Amino acid sequence: MRPIIIGFGLLILCLLILFRIGEVNFIKGDVRLEVIVAVAALIFFFVGLYFNYHAQKKAANTPGTPPAATQATGPSIDYEQIKKTGLTQREHEVLVKMVEGLSNQEIAAALFLSESTIKTHVSNILLKLDAKRRTQAIQHAKQLKIVA
């Protein structure tokens, strides 16, 4: 979060400097207003490309992505087996967080859900994987290759 805030702060600072230089040159008559607006638009364009690139890179590492995207980055997940077990995409995301060793509260914070919603998802996962405990569910999921 901190790099994003610093990045936007620097962007705003650069734009303020650009506009100040443009204002001085515009008053002198050296630069037209269209040039100043075009430079500002280019800056926003490249900053948007930068943030889009990083957002797509982060999205490629999240669960629920298509198999073609995950095969290049890590072990394959059997998406057909996920469908056979009846897990929803959100339940699969919760299951992946369970495999990472997160508690219900940590999973809720990571997925921006309430803790009671996570408890419901965990209960559904246990039922669908025919497990009594989280550890059994994780072990069964790894055997079915629905988690890495």
C-alpha positions as CSV (number, residue, x, y, z in Angstrom):
1,M,0.0,0.0,0.0
2,R,2.8,2.4,0.9
3,P,4.5,2.2,-2.6
4,I,1.1,3.1,-4.2
5,I,0.7,6.1,-2.0
6,I,4.3,7.2,-2.6
7,G,3.8,6.7,-6.4
8,F,0.7,8.8,-6.6
9,G,2.3,11.4,-4.4
10,L,5.2,11.7,-6.8
11,L,2.9,11.7,-9.7
12,I,0.9,14.6,-8.3
13,L,4.2,16.4,-7.5
14,C,5.4,15.9,-11.1
15,L,2.1,17.2,-12.5
16,L,2.2,20.3,-10.3
17,I,5.7,21.0,-11.5
18,L,4.7,20.4,-15.1
19,F,1.7,22.7,-14.8
20,R,3.8,25.4,-13.1
21,I,6.4,25.3,-15.9
22,G,3.6,25.2,-18.4
23,E,1.9,28.2,-16.8
24,V,5.1,30.2,-16.9
25,N,5.8,29.3,-20.5
26,F,2.2,29.8,-21.5
27,I,2.2,33.3,-20.1
28,K,5.4,34.1,-22.0
29,G,3.8,32.7,-25.1
30,D,6.5,30.0,-25.6
31,V,4.1,27.0,-25.3
32,R,0.5,26.4,-26.4
33,L,-2.0,25.0,-23.9
34,E,-2.6,21.9,-26.1
35,V,1.0,20.8,-25.6
36,I,0.8,21.1,-21.8
37,V,-2.5,19.0,-21.8
38,A,-0.9,16.5,-24.2
39,V,2.1,16.0,-21.9
40,A,-0.2,15.5,-18.9
41,A,-2.3,13.0,-20.8
42,L,0.9,11.1,-21.8
43,I,2.0,11.0,-18.1
44,F,-1.4,9.6,-17.0
45,F,-1.4,7.1,-19.9
46,F,2.0,5.6,-18.9
47,V,1.2,5.5,-15.2
48,G,-2.0,3.7,-16.1
49,L,-0.1,1.2,-18.2
50,Y,2.3,0.6,-15.3
51,F,-0.5,0.0,-12.7
52,N,-2.4,-2.2,-15.2
53,Y,0.7,-4.4,-15.8
54,H,1.2,-4.9,-12.1
55,A,-2.5,-5.6,-11.5
56,Q,-2.5,-8.3,-14.3
57,K,0.6,-9.9,-12.9
58,K,-1.0,-10.1,-9.4
59,A,-4.2,-11.5,-10.9
60,A,-2.3,-14.2,-12.7
61,N,-1.1,-15.5,-9.3
62,T,-4.6,-15.7,-7.7
63,P,-6.7,-18.9,-7.5
64,G,-9.5,-19.5,-10.0
65,T,-7.5,-18.4,-13.0
66,P,-7.8,-20.6,-16.1
67,P,-5.5,-23.6,-16.4
68,A,-3.4,-22.1,-19.2
69,A,-2.2,-19.3,-16.9
70,T,-1.3,-21.5,-14.0
71,Q,0.5,-24.2,-15.9
72,A,3.3,-21.9,-16.8
73,T,3.8,-20.7,-13.2
74,G,3.4,-23.7,-11.1
75,P,1.9,-27.1,-10.4
76,S,-1.3,-27.9,-12.3
77,I,-4.7,-27.8,-10.6
78,D,-7.4,-30.2,-11.7
79,Y,-10.3,-27.9,-12.5
80,E,-12.5,-30.7,-13.5
81,Q,-12.1,-32.2,-10.0
82,I,-13.1,-28.9,-8.5
83,K,-16.3,-29.0,-10.5
84,K,-16.9,-32.7,-9.5
85,T,-16.6,-31.8,-5.8
86,G,-19.0,-29.0,-6.2
87,L,-16.8,-26.3,-4.8
88,T,-17.6,-22.7,-5.8
89,Q,-14.9,-20.3,-6.9
90,R,-15.1,-18.5,-3.5
91,E,-14.9,-21.8,-1.6
92,H,-11.8,-22.7,-3.6
93,E,-10.2,-19.4,-2.8
94,V,-10.9,-20.0,0.9
95,L,-9.5,-23.6,0.6
96,V,-6.3,-22.2,-0.9
97,K,-6.0,-19.7,2.0
98,M,-6.6,-22.7,4.4
99,V,-3.7,-24.5,2.7
100,E,-1.5,-21.4,3.3
101,G,-2.2,-21.9,7.0
102,L,-4.3,-18.8,7.6
103,S,-6.9,-18.6,10.3
104,N,-10.6,-17.7,9.6
105,Q,-9.9,-14.1,10.7
106,E,-6.8,-13.8,8.4
107,I,-8.8,-15.4,5.5
108,A,-11.6,-12.9,6.1
109,A,-9.2,-10.0,6.0
110,A,-7.4,-11.3,2.8
111,L,-10.7,-11.9,0.9
112,F,-12.5,-8.8,2.3
113,L,-15.3,-10.9,3.8
114,S,-16.7,-11.3,7.3
115,E,-15.5,-14.0,9.6
116,S,-18.9,-15.6,9.7
117,T,-18.9,-15.9,5.9
118,I,-15.6,-17.6,6.1
119,K,-16.9,-20.0,8.7
120,T,-19.8,-20.8,6.4
121,H,-17.4,-21.4,3.5
122,V,-15.2,-23.6,5.6
123,S,-18.3,-25.7,6.7
124,N,-19.3,-26.1,3.1
125,I,-15.8,-27.2,2.2
126,L,-15.7,-29.7,4.9
127,L,-19.0,-31.1,3.8
128,K,-18.1,-31.2,0.1
129,L,-14.7,-32.8,0.8
130,D,-16.2,-35.2,3.4
131,A,-13.8,-34.1,6.1
132,K,-14.2,-33.5,9.8
133,R,-11.3,-31.2,10.3
134,R,-9.5,-28.5,8.3
135,T,-6.4,-30.7,8.1
136,Q,-8.3,-33.6,6.6
137,A,-9.9,-31.2,4.1
138,I,-6.5,-29.9,3.1
139,Q,-5.0,-33.4,2.8
140,H,-8.0,-34.6,0.7
141,A,-7.8,-31.5,-1.5
142,K,-4.1,-32.1,-2.2
143,Q,-4.9,-35.8,-3.1
144,L,-7.5,-34.6,-5.5
145,K,-5.1,-32.0,-6.9
146,I,-7.5,-29.1,-6.4
147,V,-4.9,-27.1,-4.6
148,A,-1.1,-26.8,-5.1
